[in-house]
Structures are given as C-alpha cells and as structure tokens.
Amino acid sequence: MPVRVLVVDDSSFFRRQIKRILASDSQIEVVGMAADGREAVEQARQLKPDAITMDVSMPVMDGISATREIMRVQPTPILMFSSLTTEGAQATLDALDAGAVDFLPKQLQDIAHHPEEVQRVLCDRLKAIARKSRRSGRKLAAGAIAPSTPAARSSKASRIKLVAIGTSTGGPVALQSILTELPADFPVPILLIQHMPGSFTPAFAKRLDQLCRIGVKEAEDGDVLQPASAYLAPGGRQMWLKRRGDKLALRVEDGDPALTYKPSVDVTFSSIAELLPGQALAIVLTGMGSDGCKGAQLLHQGGSRVWAQDEASSVVYGMPAAVYEAGIADKVLPLKDVATQMVKAL
C-alpha cells in the first residue's frame, strides 16, 4: 500500500515540483495539495494522509501554526521544508517543537547535486517518517538487557567518564526531551552528534542551553570538556575526542569529504573508544540508516556501555535498530526513561 502524502506550499510551482518528484516513486501517492496552513489543516482532517510536506512561510496560516493544529486534530508525520539561514533554523526548530518530525532544505539543490539523489532522499525520508522504518524480527522489550550482554557489565557504571549521544531523524526533539530532564550537577560531560546542517547547529545549541539546567554549546576545536556540559557537533564538520594533558578536549575539523555524514556518529564514537576504553556510555537514538553502529561496536568491545532507543518511541527505527541487531545494546529504552537511567548509571 503506497504512502499517502499531502503537499503544502503557497507556491504552485513548488507544489507541482514536489508532486512530480514523489510521483516517480511507485510507493508514494500524492493525495492532495494545499496552498496555505488553514487549507492544510482541513485536508489533513479529510484525507488522513500518512505524511505531509509543509512550508514554513505561508499566508492565512503559517506552517508552524498549521503543524500545531494538525497535531491537535489529526496527528500526522510532517516533513518541513526550510531555508538554510539563521531565520530558517529558528523557524524549523519552532516547527519541530510544534510537532514536525523532520526537515529538508527548501532549495532542492541543497539536498543533493543530482536530481536522482534529490528524488531518493525526499522519497526515502517521507516513507521513513510515515512507516517508522520498522524492521522485521523479534522485538526486545523496552528496558530489557540485551541477551548477548554479560550481566557483569552493569558493574562498570561507576567508571563512566563521558556520555555520547548520536541521532538523526527525530533527534532534535529527542535530545531536548532528554537534556531538559538532567540535573544541573550532572557529573560528566556529554557529546551530542546530530545529523543537521551547519546553519542549524548554532541555533539548536543556543535553544538547548536556554531550556536546560546543564550548559549546552556548539562544539569548537580545542574545547576542554567540563562536567554538566553538553557539546553539540557542528553541522558539516567532524568531532573527535582528544587528550590535552590530563584533560579531555575536542578536535573539530572538516574531516574526510568522502564520508556521508558530517557530523558522523561513527567518527566521534570511534575516537571515544580509542581514548576511553570501558569508560563511556554511548546512546543511539532515533534516525535513518546505521551511522553509529560501527563506533558503538568498538565501544562495546572495549567494555563501554551502549544503549539504544526502543522502536515504539523512535520516529525512525533505523540507527538504534542497527545497534540492537548487532547484539551490542546493553539496554533498549523508551525515550522517556533515558534521562533517568543516565542519572542512575552515574
């Protein structure tokens, strides 16, 4: 059964462009198009689509207000189209707060250089948020200890010197949910790796810092890590853990241009595995693909603890599923329990 999509934008040209791209995928059906937020709310109520693409700036009712109203009357996964500007970043974060689950650049050339790649990214993203990318196979109950994990590993909790969290689709809301629950005296530093454009990470870090009791900042090259502080990897760059004397610090550089993800969870996790064997807690949250799994395997092999978000609370069960299916998840947790368990683990 195809994914039924409602396309919302005040530009008739953009609506037709998106409809043409989506029509190229036999697994997607465009069931309606709306020119403003109010019309989007009505069509969402009537058509009950599986997913919606939404513009931010529209007449009558803007995309943020429409998203909030749709979440109230007909909850539906919404993919926002955003400009890659400071203002666009703020508006997109507001849309995520209102209930949208993901976003893509409105300038389609910012998604990819080739039309075929734009088509693939957009279609795959919509199918993922509509179907939650659930994988087949036996499910692990939330909160359970992975059967492949020796029970003795739990005794290493007191050795944790660093927490690292990797995520992608659905991550901004998930990270906000976790970090706002942490106490001001959280005893170790936290590294955050979120797939996000470089124009968005400063605004996201600032927003988290304003909402959280711990400090949150966009990571900079040379930052010396402090407890009760979280460091967000800059979009478009890579973040490594390094030593500065007896202290832990960060190296932030452009990295290998061939890597798909910038920042990459695997890159950061791997550097932690090298410098802090058996002394870290890695958490993989909602997201498409499997970034973080290779790095988590190295952490697991070195004796560090690895947790994964459960399927039911993930927007897209891709990244955490990869970790679980690799047999390296010490715990599988619903999002609402992650912060509490982090505090208990330390």
C-alpha positions in Angstrom: 0.0 0.0 0.0 1.6 3.3 -1.0 2.4 6.1 1.4 -0.3 8.8 1.0 1.2 12.3 1.1 -0.3 15.8 1.3 1.9 18.5 -0.2 1.5 22.0 1.4 3.1 25.2 0.0 1.9 28.6 -1.2 3.9 28.3 -4.4 2.1 26.4 -7.1 5.4 25.9 -8.9 6.9 24.2 -5.8 3.8 22.1 -5.2 4.0 20.8 -8.7 7.7 20.2 -8.4 7.3 18.1 -5.3 4.4 16.2 -6.7 6.5 15.4 -9.8 9.3 14.1 -7.7 7.1 12.0 -5.5 5.2 10.6 -8.5 8.4 9.0 -9.6 8.2 6.6 -6.7 5.6 3.8 -7.0 5.4 3.5 -3.2 4.2 7.1 -2.8 0.8 8.6 -3.8 0.1 12.4 -3.6 -3.4 12.5 -2.3 -3.8 16.3 -2.0 -2.1 19.7 -2.3 -2.8 22.8 -0.1 -1.8 26.4 -0.7 -1.9 27.7 3.0 -1.9 26.4 6.5 -5.6 26.6 7.0 -6.3 24.5 3.9 -3.6 22.1 5.1 -5.5 21.5 8.4 -8.8 20.9 6.6 -7.2 18.5 4.0 -5.3 16.6 6.8 -8.6 16.1 8.6 -10.5 15.0 5.5 -7.8 13.0 3.6 -6.0 11.5 6.7 -2.6 11.2 4.8 0.3 9.1 6.0 2.7 12.1 5.8 2.7 15.8 5.0 5.3 18.1 3.5 5.0 21.6 4.9 6.3 25.0 4.0 7.1 27.4 6.9 6.0 30.8 5.4 2.5 30.8 4.0 -0.5 33.2 4.0 -3.7 32.7 6.1 -1.9 30.3 8.5 1.8 29.7 8.6 3.4 26.3 8.6 4.2 26.3 12.3 0.7 27.1 13.4 -0.7 24.6 10.9 1.6 21.9 12.2 0.5 22.6 15.8 -3.2 22.5 14.7 -2.7 19.3 12.7 -1.1 17.6 15.7 -4.2 18.5 17.7 -6.9 17.4 15.2 -5.2 14.8 13.0 -1.7 13.8 14.2 0.4 13.1 11.1 4.1 12.9 10.5 5.2 16.2 9.0 8.3 17.0 7.0 9.1 20.7 7.0 10.9 22.5 4.1 13.2 25.1 5.5 15.7 27.7 4.2 19.3 27.2 5.4 19.5 30.5 7.1 19.6 31.6 10.8 16.0 32.6 10.5 15.2 29.4 8.7 16.9 27.4 11.5 14.8 29.2 14.2 11.6 28.6 12.3 12.4 24.9 11.8 13.2 24.4 15.4 9.9 26.0 16.3 8.2 23.7 13.8 9.8 20.7 15.5 8.6 21.9 18.8 5.1 22.2 17.3 5.2 18.5 16.3 7.0 18.2 13.0 9.3 15.2 12.9 11.9 16.1 10.2 13.0 18.8 7.8 14.8 19.3 4.5 16.2 22.3 2.7 13.6 24.1 0.5 16.2 24.8 -2.1 16.4 21.3 -3.5 19.9 21.8 -4.8 21.0 22.0 -1.2 19.8 18.4 -0.7 22.0 17.0 -3.4 23.6 18.0 -6.7 21.8 15.4 -8.9 18.1 15.2 -9.4 18.1 11.5 -8.9 19.7 11.9 -5.5 17.1 14.6 -4.5 14.3 12.2 -5.5 15.8 9.4 -3.5 16.4 11.5 -0.4 13.0 13.1 -0.4 11.1 9.9 -1.1 13.1 7.8 1.4 12.6 10.4 4.1 8.9 10.6 3.6 8.5 6.8 3.6 10.6 6.6 6.7 8.6 9.0 8.8 5.3 7.6 7.5 6.2 4.0 8.2 8.7 4.5 11.0 11.1 2.2 9.1 10.3 -0.7 11.4 12.4 -3.7 10.7 11.3 -7.3 10.9 12.5 -9.7 13.5 11.9 -10.4 17.2 11.4 -7.2 19.2 13.2 -6.6 22.5 11.0 -5.3 25.4 11.7 -1.8 26.4 14.1 -1.5 29.4 15.4 -5.1 28.9 19.0 -6.1 29.0 20.2 -7.4 25.6 20.5 -11.2 25.8 24.0 -11.1 24.3 25.3 -8.8 27.1 27.0 -10.3 30.2 25.3 -9.1 33.4 28.7 -8.2 34.8 28.9 -5.2 32.5 26.5 -3.3 34.8 29.1 -3.2 37.5 31.2 -0.8 35.3 28.7 2.0 35.7 30.9 3.9 38.2 33.7 4.1 35.6 31.8 6.2 33.1 33.6 9.5 32.4 31.7 10.6 29.4 28.3 10.2 27.7 27.9 10.4 23.9 24.6 10.5 22.2 24.1 10.0 18.4 20.9 10.6 16.5 19.4 11.8 13.2 15.7 11.9 12.1 13.6 12.8 15.2 16.7 13.7 17.1 16.2 17.4 17.9 13.0 16.6 19.9 14.5 13.5 21.5 17.7 15.4 22.6 15.6 18.2 24.0 13.4 15.7 25.9 16.5 14.0 27.5 18.7 17.0 28.2 16.0 19.1 29.8 15.5 16.4 32.4 19.1 16.3 33.5 20.1 17.9 36.8 22.4 21.0 36.9 25.1 18.9 38.7 25.2 16.1 36.1 28.7 14.7 36.8 30.2 14.1 33.4 30.4 15.9 30.0 28.1 14.9 27.2 28.9 14.8 23.5 25.9 15.3 21.0 26.1 14.1 17.4 23.0 15.1 15.5 22.7 15.0 11.7 22.0 18.6 11.0 23.1 21.4 8.6 25.9 23.8 9.7 23.5 26.7 9.7 21.2 25.0 12.2 23.5 23.7 14.9 24.3 27.2 16.5 20.6 27.9 16.9 19.9 24.4 18.2 22.7 24.6 20.8 21.5 28.0 21.9 18.0 26.8 22.3 19.0 23.8 24.3 21.2 25.9 26.5 18.3 28.2 27.3 16.0 25.3 28.1 18.4 23.0 30.1 19.9 23.2 33.6 23.2 21.9 32.2 25.2 24.1 29.8 24.9 23.3 26.1 27.1 24.8 23.4 28.1 24.2 19.8 31.5 22.4 20.0 34.6 24.3 19.0 38.1 23.0 18.2 40.1 22.9 21.4 37.1 22.9 23.8 38.2 21.3 27.2 35.3 19.1 28.4 33.6 20.1 31.7 31.0 18.2 33.7 27.4 19.2 33.5 28.1 20.5 30.0 26.9 19.2 26.6 28.8 19.8 23.3 26.9 19.7 20.0 28.9 18.6 17.0 28.8 21.4 14.3 26.9 20.6 11.2 29.1 20.0 8.2 32.2 19.1 10.4 33.5 16.1 12.3 34.2 16.0 16.1 36.8 13.8 17.8 37.7 13.3 21.4 41.4 14.0 22.2 43.5 14.5 25.3 45.0 17.8 26.4 47.4 16.8 29.2 45.3 15.1 31.8 42.1 16.6 30.5 39.6 15.6 27.7 39.2 18.0 24.9 37.7 18.2 21.4 39.1 18.3 17.9 36.7 19.8 15.4 37.7 19.7 11.7 36.1 19.3 8.2 37.3 15.6 8.1 37.1 13.2 5.2 34.9 14.7 2.4 34.0 11.2 1.3 32.0 10.5 4.5 28.3 10.6 4.0 27.5 12.1 7.4 29.1 15.3 8.7 29.0 15.1 11.6 29.3 11.3 11.8 28.3 9.4 14.9 30.8 6.7 14.0 33.7 9.2 13.9 33.0 10.5 17.3 32.2 7.2 18.9 35.4 5.6 17.4 37.6 8.3 18.9 35.9 7.8 22.3 36.5 4.0 22.1 40.2 4.7 21.5 40.8 7.2 24.3 38.3 5.9 27.0 38.1 2.1 26.7 35.5 0.9 29.1 34.8 4.4 30.5 32.0 5.7 28.3 28.3 5.4 27.8 27.1 5.6 24.2 23.4 6.1 23.4 21.9 5.8 19.9 18.6 7.4 19.4 16.1 7.6 16.5 17.4 8.1 13.0 17.6 6.6 9.5 20.4 4.4 8.4 23.1 2.8 10.6 25.5 5.6 11.5 26.9 5.0 15.0 26.8 1.2 14.8 30.4 0.7 13.9 31.6 3.1 16.5 29.3 1.5 19.1 30.8 -1.9 18.3 34.3 -0.5 19.1 33.0 1.0 22.3 31.3 -2.3 23.2 34.4 -4.3 22.5 36.4 -2.0 24.8 34.0 -2.5 27.7 31.9 0.7 27.4 28.2 0.6 27.7 25.9 1.0 24.7 22.2 1.9 24.9 19.6 2.1 22.1 16.2 3.8 22.0 13.3 1.4 21.6 11.3 1.0 18.4 8.0 2.3 19.8 9.4 5.7 20.8 11.6 6.2 17.8 10.4 8.4 14.9 12.6 6.2 12.6 13.8 2.9 13.9 17.0 2.7 11.9 20.1 3.7 13.8 19.0 2.1 17.1 17.8 -1.0 15.3 21.3 -1.4 13.8 22.8 -1.3 17.2 20.3 -3.8 18.7 20.6 -6.2 15.7 24.4 -6.2 16.0 23.9 -7.6 19.6 25.7 -4.7 21.3 22.9 -2.9 23.1 23.2 -3.3 26.9 19.8 -1.6 27.3 16.9 -0.8 25.0 14.9 2.1 26.5 11.9 4.2 25.7 12.8 7.9 25.2 11.0 8.9 28.4 13.3 6.7 30.5 16.7 7.7 29.0 17.5 10.7 31.2 16.5 8.9 34.4 18.7 5.9 33.5 21.6 8.2 32.6 21.5 9.7 36.1 21.3 6.3 37.7 24.2 4.9 35.7 26.5 7.6 37.1 
